[in-house]
Amino acid sequence: MRLLQIAPFDFEHFIKQVMERSGFVDVSVTKASGDGGIDVNAYVEEANEFFAGTHVQTQVKRWRHAVGSPDINSFRGALSTTAKGIFVTTSAFTRAAVTEASHANKPSISLIDGPRLSAIVLRLALTLS
């Protein structure tokens, strides 16, 4: 997968492009270090009648190894109290991570693994520059 060949910070900027092309607005990448676990901030476009203006925070991991439940918990703790979370990885999520992301008594986190990300990139006809 070519996504693994780009630098982590460049990958965050690529995910910014993916989010913009998917309809998010005011999309920004946080600083390279000391970002507190949040890599991208975005908002749902006004055209979305149900979620317009919703703040979305994303953690982006260009990894070969699977994302586990401690990673999901750490990300959830970094989220703004008003934000929805998306965790994007080039790899996969462990069963425990998937369970944790959809825990009934905690804010849910949307998960995008490598195959799903690849499908989104293809659908949007994006290329690595």
C-alpha positions as a Markdown table, in Angstrom:
| # | Residue | x | y | z |
|---|---|---|---|---|
| 1 | Met | 0.0 | 0.0 | 0.0 |
| 2 | Arg | 1.5 | 3.3 | -1.1 |
| 3 | Leu | 0.1 | 5.1 | 2.0 |
| 4 | Leu | 2.7 | 3.4 | 4.1 |
| 5 | Gln | 5.5 | 5.0 | 2.1 |
| 6 | Ile | 4.7 | 8.6 | 2.9 |
| 7 | Ala | 5.8 | 10.3 | 6.1 |
| 8 | Pro | 3.4 | 10.3 | 9.1 |
| 9 | Phe | 2.9 | 14.1 | 9.0 |
| 10 | Asp | 2.3 | 14.0 | 5.2 |
| 11 | Phe | -0.2 | 11.2 | 5.8 |
| 12 | Glu | -2.1 | 13.5 | 8.2 |
| 13 | His | -2.3 | 16.1 | 5.4 |
| 14 | Phe | -3.5 | 13.5 | 3.0 |
| 15 | Ile | -6.3 | 12.6 | 5.4 |
| 16 | Lys | -7.2 | 16.3 | 5.6 |
| 17 | Gln | -7.7 | 16.1 | 1.8 |
| 18 | Val | -9.8 | 13.0 | 2.2 |
| 19 | Met | -12.0 | 14.7 | 4.7 |
| 20 | Glu | -12.4 | 17.9 | 2.7 |
| 21 | Arg | -13.3 | 15.9 | -0.4 |
| 22 | Ser | -15.8 | 14.0 | 1.8 |
| 23 | Gly | -17.6 | 17.2 | 2.7 |
| 24 | Phe | -16.0 | 18.3 | 5.9 |
| 25 | Val | -15.2 | 22.0 | 6.3 |
| 26 | Asp | -12.7 | 24.1 | 8.2 |
| 27 | Val | -10.4 | 21.0 | 8.2 |
| 28 | Ser | -7.0 | 21.6 | 9.9 |
| 29 | Val | -4.0 | 19.5 | 10.8 |
| 30 | Thr | -2.7 | 20.0 | 14.3 |
| 31 | Lys | 1.0 | 20.6 | 14.9 |
| 32 | Ala | 3.4 | 17.7 | 14.4 |
| 33 | Ser | 4.2 | 17.1 | 18.1 |
| 34 | Gly | 2.4 | 18.0 | 21.3 |
| 35 | Asp | -1.0 | 17.7 | 19.6 |
| 36 | Gly | -2.5 | 15.8 | 22.6 |
| 37 | Gly | -3.5 | 12.8 | 20.4 |
| 38 | Ile | -5.6 | 14.8 | 17.9 |
| 39 | Asp | -4.2 | 15.0 | 14.4 |
| 40 | Val | -7.1 | 16.6 | 12.4 |
| 41 | Asn | -9.9 | 18.9 | 13.4 |
| 42 | Ala | -12.9 | 19.3 | 11.1 |
| 43 | Tyr | -16.6 | 20.3 | 11.0 |
| 44 | Val | -19.6 | 18.7 | 9.3 |
| 45 | Glu | -20.8 | 20.9 | 6.4 |
| 46 | Glu | -23.9 | 23.0 | 6.7 |
| 47 | Ala | -25.6 | 21.1 | 4.0 |
| 48 | Asn | -25.9 | 18.1 | 6.3 |
| 49 | Glu | -29.3 | 18.8 | 8.0 |
| 50 | Phe | -28.8 | 16.4 | 10.9 |
| 51 | Phe | -25.1 | 17.0 | 11.9 |
| 52 | Ala | -24.3 | 20.5 | 10.5 |
| 53 | Gly | -21.5 | 22.2 | 12.4 |
| 54 | Thr | -20.6 | 19.1 | 14.4 |
| 55 | His | -17.0 | 19.2 | 15.5 |
| 56 | Val | -15.0 | 16.1 | 14.5 |
| 57 | Gln | -11.6 | 15.2 | 15.7 |
| 58 | Thr | -9.5 | 12.5 | 14.1 |
| 59 | Gln | -6.5 | 10.5 | 15.1 |
| 60 | Val | -4.4 | 9.2 | 12.1 |
| 61 | Lys | -2.0 | 6.3 | 12.4 |
| 62 | Arg | 0.1 | 5.1 | 9.4 |
| 63 | Trp | 0.8 | 1.7 | 11.0 |
| 64 | Arg | 1.5 | -1.8 | 9.9 |
| 65 | His | 0.4 | -3.3 | 13.3 |
| 66 | Ala | -3.1 | -3.4 | 14.5 |
| 67 | Val | -4.7 | -0.7 | 16.6 |
| 68 | Gly | -5.7 | -2.0 | 20.1 |
| 69 | Ser | -8.2 | -0.9 | 22.7 |
| 70 | Pro | -5.6 | 1.1 | 24.7 |
| 71 | Asp | -5.1 | 3.3 | 21.6 |
| 72 | Ile | -8.9 | 3.8 | 21.3 |
| 73 | Asn | -9.1 | 4.7 | 25.0 |
| 74 | Ser | -6.3 | 7.1 | 24.8 |
| 75 | Phe | -7.8 | 8.8 | 21.8 |
| 76 | Arg | -11.2 | 9.0 | 23.5 |
| 77 | Gly | -9.6 | 10.7 | 26.5 |
| 78 | Ala | -8.0 | 13.3 | 24.1 |
| 79 | Leu | -11.3 | 14.3 | 22.5 |
| 80 | Ser | -12.9 | 17.6 | 23.2 |
| 81 | Thr | -16.1 | 17.1 | 25.2 |
| 82 | Thr | -18.2 | 18.3 | 22.3 |
| 83 | Ala | -16.4 | 16.5 | 19.5 |
| 84 | Lys | -17.1 | 13.2 | 17.7 |
| 85 | Gly | -14.1 | 11.0 | 17.0 |
| 86 | Ile | -12.8 | 9.2 | 14.0 |
| 87 | Phe | -9.7 | 6.9 | 14.2 |
| 88 | Val | -8.0 | 6.3 | 10.8 |
| 89 | Thr | -5.3 | 3.7 | 10.3 |
| 90 | Thr | -3.6 | 2.0 | 7.4 |
| 91 | Ser | -3.7 | -1.2 | 9.3 |
| 92 | Ala | -6.5 | -3.0 | 11.2 |
| 93 | Phe | -8.3 | -2.8 | 14.5 |
| 94 | Thr | -8.2 | -5.6 | 17.0 |
| 95 | Arg | -11.5 | -7.1 | 18.1 |
| 96 | Ala | -11.0 | -5.4 | 21.5 |
| 97 | Ala | -10.5 | -2.1 | 19.8 |
| 98 | Val | -13.7 | -2.5 | 17.8 |
| 99 | Thr | -15.6 | -3.4 | 21.0 |
| 100 | Glu | -14.1 | -0.4 | 22.8 |
| 101 | Ala | -14.9 | 2.0 | 20.0 |
| 102 | Ser | -18.6 | 1.1 | 20.2 |
| 103 | His | -18.9 | 0.7 | 24.0 |
| 104 | Ala | -22.5 | 1.3 | 25.1 |
| 105 | Asn | -21.6 | 3.7 | 28.0 |
| 106 | Lys | -18.9 | 5.8 | 26.3 |
| 107 | Pro | -18.9 | 8.1 | 23.3 |
| 108 | Ser | -18.6 | 6.0 | 20.2 |
| 109 | Ile | -15.6 | 6.4 | 17.8 |
| 110 | Ser | -15.9 | 5.8 | 14.1 |
| 111 | Leu | -13.2 | 3.4 | 12.8 |
| 112 | Ile | -11.6 | 3.5 | 9.4 |
| 113 | Asp | -9.1 | 0.7 | 8.7 |
| 114 | Gly | -6.8 | 0.3 | 5.7 |
| 115 | Pro | -9.2 | -1.5 | 3.3 |
| 116 | Arg | -12.0 | 1.0 | 4.1 |
| 117 | Leu | -9.6 | 4.0 | 3.7 |
| 118 | Ser | -8.4 | 2.6 | 0.4 |
| 119 | Ala | -12.0 | 2.3 | -0.9 |
| 120 | Ile | -12.7 | 5.9 | 0.2 |
| 121 | Val | -9.5 | 7.1 | -1.6 |
| 122 | Leu | -10.5 | 5.2 | -4.8 |
| 123 | Arg | -14.1 | 6.5 | -4.7 |
| 124 | Leu | -12.9 | 10.1 | -4.3 |
| 125 | Ala | -10.3 | 9.6 | -7.0 |
| 126 | Leu | -7.5 | 11.0 | -4.8 |
| 127 | Thr | -3.9 | 10.5 | -5.6 |
| 128 | Leu | -0.7 | 10.8 | -3.5 |
| 129 | Ser | 1.3 | 13.9 | -4.5 |
